[in-house]
Amino acid sequence: MALEYKTVCEKCTTSLTMQSEACICSYECTFCETCSSEMEFICPNCKGELVKRPKRKNSA
């Protein structure tokens, strides 16, 4: 089962690519690095931990 790579931060709507610095919780809520830091790496939806989202290589 692959992660669903969301394309915008759920808080500030900044665009995210598969190479962007972003954080996710176990439910795949997705936030940019700045918003994640401001929220002290706690998901506002489930109160779970936000961790760095792994990056994918660009498709060739």
Contacts in CASP RR format, 6 or more apart in sequence:
PFRMAT RR
TARGET T0000
AUTHOR 0000-0000-0000
METHOD contacts of the structure
MODEL  1
MALEYKTVCEKCTTSLTMQSEACICSYECTFCETCSSEMEFICPNCKGEL
VKRPKRKNSA
3 24 0 8 1.000
3 28 0 8 1.000
3 53 0 8 1.000
3 54 0 8 1.000
4 28 0 8 1.000
5 16 0 8 1.000
5 18 0 8 1.000
5 30 0 8 1.000
5 53 0 8 1.000
5 56 0 8 1.000
6 16 0 8 1.000
6 28 0 8 1.000
6 30 0 8 1.000
7 15 0 8 1.000
7 16 0 8 1.000
7 17 0 8 1.000
8 14 0 8 1.000
8 15 0 8 1.000
8 16 0 8 1.000
8 30 0 8 1.000
9 16 0 8 1.000
9 22 0 8 1.000
9 30 0 8 1.000
9 31 0 8 1.000
9 32 0 8 1.000
9 35 0 8 1.000
10 29 0 8 1.000
10 30 0 8 1.000
10 31 0 8 1.000
10 45 0 8 1.000
11 31 0 8 1.000
11 32 0 8 1.000
11 35 0 8 1.000
11 39 0 8 1.000
11 44 0 8 1.000
12 32 0 8 1.000
12 34 0 8 1.000
12 35 0 8 1.000
14 32 0 8 1.000
14 34 0 8 1.000
14 35 0 8 1.000
16 22 0 8 1.000
16 30 0 8 1.000
16 32 0 8 1.000
18 55 0 8 1.000
18 56 0 8 1.000
18 58 0 8 1.000
19 55 0 8 1.000
19 56 0 8 1.000
19 58 0 8 1.000
20 32 0 8 1.000
21 32 0 8 1.000
21 33 0 8 1.000
21 52 0 8 1.000
22 30 0 8 1.000
22 31 0 8 1.000
22 32 0 8 1.000
22 33 0 8 1.000
22 36 0 8 1.000
22 52 0 8 1.000
22 53 0 8 1.000
23 30 0 8 1.000
23 31 0 8 1.000
23 32 0 8 1.000
23 33 0 8 1.000
23 36 0 8 1.000
23 41 0 8 1.000
23 50 0 8 1.000
23 51 0 8 1.000
23 52 0 8 1.000
23 53 0 8 1.000
24 30 0 8 1.000
24 31 0 8 1.000
24 50 0 8 1.000
24 51 0 8 1.000
24 53 0 8 1.000
25 43 0 8 1.000
25 45 0 8 1.000
25 46 0 8 1.000
25 48 0 8 1.000
25 49 0 8 1.000
25 50 0 8 1.000
25 51 0 8 1.000
26 46 0 8 1.000
26 48 0 8 1.000
26 49 0 8 1.000
27 43 0 8 1.000
27 45 0 8 1.000
27 46 0 8 1.000
29 43 0 8 1.000
29 45 0 8 1.000
29 46 0 8 1.000
29 50 0 8 1.000
30 53 0 8 1.000
31 39 0 8 1.000
31 43 0 8 1.000
31 50 0 8 1.000
36 50 0 8 1.000
39 50 0 8 1.000
41 49 0 8 1.000
41 50 0 8 1.000
41 51 0 8 1.000
42 48 0 8 1.000
42 49 0 8 1.000
42 50 0 8 1.000
43 49 0 8 1.000
43 50 0 8 1.000
END
